[in-house]
Amino acid sequence: MPRGRGFKVERLQKDILRNVSGVIQRDVRDRRIERACPIINRVQVSPDGGFARLYVSFMNSGMSNDDREIAMNILQGMTGYFRSCLARNLAVKNVPILDFFYDDWEEQLKAMDQAVQEEQAELESIQHKVQESEDESVEESDE
């Protein structure tokens, strides 16, 4: 059974993720990037393979928004270097144009977790009030 175009895109996404992550780890010597510890979470390649979006988060959770923006600008400025490294390591005719995006999935996850905890506390409060009112009605019926 022949494999479809989707398989090629998935393989290209994995190869880009692995290669660019390795280049950042090995070759990038900018202190601002080293301090930020960027992690590429996922890569989305267009169906024609011409463009790739790289979603990046940072392990250094104490970064300010300005530091994060600087690190993203540095990564975006190095796309030419990353593409040349990909051209050497990938067996593709055309290396996709890379575009870096900040991936705030951790912040979204924390916000959702906080909202769930608040809802759970409110639910427990309501259950406690219902239990108290049931206890009071039982005591009144006993008298």
C-alpha positions, 0 to 999 in steps of 0.5 A: 500500500503506497503511503500518502502525502500526509506521511511525507509531511509528518516525517518532514515535521519530525526531521525539522523538529529534531534538526533545529532542536539539535542546532539550537543546542549545539551551535547557538552560542548567544547567552540570551538563548542559552539562558532562555533554554528554548524548546521546540514543542511542535512543527507544522509544515504546509501541505506543499512543504514550503512553509514551517511553523515552529512553536517554541516555549522556554524552560526558564520560567522566570523570563520577563516578556521582554526577554522572551521577545528578545529570544524569539527575535534572535531565533527568527533572525537565525532562520537563514542559518537553520535553513542552511543546516536543514538543507545539509541534513534533509533529503528534500528539494526545497527547504521550507521557510521557517517561522517561529511562534511562541507557544504558551501552552504551559501558561494556558494549562496553568490557567485552566488548572487554576479555573478547575481548582476554583470550580472545585472549591465552589462545588465543595462549598455548595455541597457543604451548604446542602449537607448542612441544610439537610441536617437541619431539616432532619433535626427539625423533623425529629423534634 
